Amino acid sequence: MSIEERINKIINEIPKGVTLIAVSKTRTLEEMEEAYKTGIRDYGENKVQELIEKEEKFYKDVRWHLIGHLQRNKVKYIVGKVHLIHSLDNVRLLEEIEKRYFESGETANVLIQINIGKDPNKSGILIEDLEGLIETCEKCNNVKVKGLMTVIPKGTEESNRRYFNEMKKIYDSLSKKRYNNITMEYLSMGMSGDYKIAIEEDANIIRIGEGIFGKRAYNNI
Ligand SMILES: *Cc1c(COP(=O)(O)O)cnc(C)c1O
């Protein structure tokens, strides 16, 4: 199947309110252009360097999503270039985002990434630390929290569903509270292998790489 065919197949399967992010990490601009031609305007990158290089060269009417771990010393490069940062997971990173966006007079839209599987090798905040991060978010002026994101541990359909469902519960409970600067609009979860389950558990942003572009070959880069 071509990139176009894969995208059309996915688009036909997902409900209208779900945003499909084409995860374009390691992909060439030519491959991304194939996605662009089918109407895809949301692109996800996991590295700051790659995102800013592509942002400069690619079509200007696209929305860039930073979906990978964000180091504090890289925040300054993405100000004004990213539609949504999916990977806020600690207070010091938040403080750096607030500072850099304040200096530029911009507002950062972010999702809090939750390490729902408590996987020591994954980024994301642990649920027990969430409250502290939220308290600091409430004091920000240049950061707006728009929802939650997760990358779940590899597992069975059953464990995938359980993690997605836990995320939805956290999302719903935060939705019911009234916070400064924090609204629950986006639940970003589901990748190539599990996006259908994620949507059943109420994801409204899915992030798909290989399911659109085919297998990634990291060693070609
Ligand atoms: C790579 C990546 C994806 C996409 O993964 P696929 O399995 O290629 O669909 C989604 N989310 C994050 C955070 C990623 O790093």
PDBQT file of the ligand as one rigid body, heavy atoms in Angstrom, charges set to zero:
ROOT
HETATM    1  C1  LIG A 301       7.218   7.038  17.248  1.00  0.00    +0.000 C 
HETATM    2  C2  LIG A 301       6.108   7.500  18.094  1.00  0.00    +0.000 A 
HETATM    3  C3  LIG A 301       4.772   7.277  17.735  1.00  0.00    +0.000 A 
HETATM    4  C4  LIG A 301       4.363   6.503  16.500  1.00  0.00    +0.000 C 
HETATM    5  O1  LIG A 301       4.698   5.156  16.621  1.00  0.00    +0.000 OA
HETATM    6  P1  LIG A 301       4.280   4.120  15.482  1.00  0.00    +0.000 P 
HETATM    7  O2  LIG A 301       4.399   2.803  16.142  1.00  0.00    +0.000 OA
HETATM    8  O3  LIG A 301       5.260   4.297  14.367  1.00  0.00    +0.000 OA
HETATM    9  O4  LIG A 301       2.904   4.447  15.056  1.00  0.00    +0.000 OA
HETATM   10  C5  LIG A 301       3.778   7.766  18.575  1.00  0.00    +0.000 A 
HETATM   11  N1  LIG A 301       4.070   8.448  19.703  1.00  0.00    +0.000 NA
HETATM   12  C6  LIG A 301       5.332   8.690  20.080  1.00  0.00    +0.000 A 
HETATM   13  C7  LIG A 301       5.582   9.440  21.340  1.00  0.00    +0.000 C 
HETATM   14  C8  LIG A 301       6.400   8.226  19.292  1.00  0.00    +0.000 A 
HETATM   15  O5  LIG A 301       7.657   8.478  19.688  1.00  0.00    +0.000 OA
ENDROOT
TORSDOF 0
